[in-house]
Amino acid sequence: MFSRRSSGGWRGLPMSDSWPEIVRAISAAPYPATALPVDPARSAACLKALGVTTKSWLGAVVANSGGILVDHGWIRVLGSGDGVLPDVISQTDSQTGALIAAYDILGGQFAWLPPEQGARPSMHYFAPDTLEWENLKQGYGEWLSAVIAGGMTGFYETLRWPGWQQEVATLSLDQGLSTWPPPFTTEGKDLATVTRKAVPMTELLSFYTGMPQ
């Protein structure tokens, strides 16, 4: 499970070593989780660029889905892309080597970062309420398993408001929610009282990228 400051089976797609396990996890998720359709040519190119096999959860997600929507779409796990949802390769930072594996609708990012000397690579989370990267101390498979299995409920406890599910459902896959005042300010901590507006996800990410960290 995470520590932070404290849909059914898939038919018609080739089954990989790890994909059946992921499908079972999606089917057992305590909140809505949906694997998006895959474009075989796009997934093959993305998998080749990644240089991983489908024995890994990352490779299985890329090979068998355009991405995975988790917890009413609050989190968008990137796969080989689906329409306006980008593929995981296009979101890799060529300078740092960080692989952006998922976004949340508030502009938070989950990234698989290259390891520091003597450490294993692990998933990190950029938090819009602290403007800091937090080491989740999990590999990709362990992280995604926790995401699907219910770990998001506690993880986002301080970043949700009554009726958020219905609000998130109105967003397209290239949109996020901009909040004002933003959540890293004292006035913006309670997201039930702020102004919330749908904006392009690229705009939201750019806003947080430009903030001093």
N, C-alpha and C positions, 0 to 999 in steps of 0.2 A: 504493500500500500504506500501511497504517497505520504511524505511528511513535508508540510509547508508552513513555516512559522509555527510552530508548536511541535436478426430478422429471420429469419428462417434460413434453410440450406440454400446454396447457390447452384442453380442448374444451368447447363449449357456451356460451362467453362471447363477447361482442362484442370484437373485437380493436381496440385503440387504436393510435395512432402508435408509442408506446414499449413497449407490452406484449409484442409479439413478441420484442423485444430482451431483455426481462427473462426471458421464458420460456426463451429460448436460454441465458441465463446460469444459470438454475436447473437446466436439463438438464445443463450442463457443470460444475456445482459439484463440488468434490472431496470434499464431505461431504453428508449428506442435507439437502435444502432442499425445502420443500413450500409451495405456495400454497394457502391455505384458501379454501373456497367463498365466493362473493359473494352478498349479498342486493341485487338491483338497485335497489330503492327506497332502501335504506339507503345504498348507495354513491353514488347520485345526489344525495341530500341532503348527504352528507359532502363530495362534490366541489364542490357549489355553495357550501357554507360555507367551504371552503378558498379558493375563487376562483382555482384553477389549472386548466390544461387537461391532457388526457391525453398531450400531447406531452412533458410532464415525467415523470420517473420517479415522483415522488410522486403526481401525478395518475393515472398508469397503475396504480400499486399500489392506490390507493383505489378506482378505478373497476372493477377486475377481480379484486380479492381481499379476503377478510376480514382478511388479514394473511399474512405469510410466516414460516414456522418455519425457522430456519437452524442448521446444525451440531448435529443431533440434538435440536433444540428449545432449545438453549442461549440463542439470541437469538430474540425474538419481535418481528418488524417489524410495526408497526401499519398496518392498512389501513382498511377500512370496518367492521371488527368481525366477530367470529364467536363467537356464544354468549357465554361469559364473558370472552372477549378483547375489550377495549374498542376503539372506533374512535379514529383519530388526533385527531379534532376534540375529543372529550371529554377528551383529555389535554393540551390546550393551556392554558398558564398565562396567564390573562387579564391579570394584572398585569405580567408581564415580556414577554409575547408569545412565550415559548419554546414550540415545538411538539415534544412528546415523540414521537419517531419510533419508538423501540424500547426494550425492556427486555431485560436478561439475567437469568438465573435467580438471580443473587446479589444483585440489587437495583441493579445498575448501570443507568444511563439514557443513551440517545443522544438528544440534543435539537438541533433546528435553531434557533439563537438569532439574534435580530435583530442586525444588524451594528453594530459600533462605528463612530464617525465616520470616514469615509474608507476603510472596509473592506467587504468583501463578506460576506454572511451565510454562516455555515459551521456544520458539525456539531461538536458538543461531546460529550464523554463524562464523566459523573459516575462516578468510580471508587470502589467501596466499600472499597478498600484504602488510599486516600489521602484520601478525603472531599473531593476537589477536582474541579472541572470542568476538563477538558483540551480545548483547542482542537485538533481533528483537521485543521483547515485544508483541509477538503474540502466541496464542495457535496453536496446530498442524493444525486444520481445517482452521483457518483464514490464516495461513501461506501458506498451500497448495492451497487454493482458490486464493490467490494473485499470487502465482507462476504460476498457470495455466492461470490466467486471463490477464497476460501481465506484471506483476511486474518485470520480469527479464530484460527487455530492459533497464530500467534506473538503476537498481541495478548493472548491469555489464558494464555500459557505459565506464568505464576507463580500463576495462580488455579485450577488444575485438579489433580486427584488421580487415582490409578489407579481405573478403573471408573466414572468420572463419567458416561459415556454411559448406562449402565444406570440409574443413579440419577436422572438428568434425565428419562429416558423414563417414569418412574413419576409425574411431576408432571402435574397438570391445568393448563390454560392460565391459571387464576387463582391459581396457586401459584408460590412461589419457594423457595429454600433459605436458611434462616437458619443461620449458622454461629456457634459459640461456643467460644472467644473470637472476636470478629469480626475480619475480615481487616485492619482498620486498626491493630490492636494487635500488639505484638511476638509475643505468644503465639499469635496467630491467623494468622500469615503462612503457615504450612504447612497447607493445607486438608485434607491427608491425615490429620492428627492431631487435628483439631477435631471437636466434635459438630455434626452437620448434621441439620437438621429441616425438613420441609416445612411452610410457613406460608402464609397468604393473601398474595398479592403486595402488596395494599394495606397490610398490616401491615408488611411488609418495607420498602416504600418510605417509610412513615411513620417507621420507626425511623431510617433514614438522613437523612431530612429534618430530624429533630429533633436530629441531631448538630451541634455547633458546627463551622463551617467557616472 
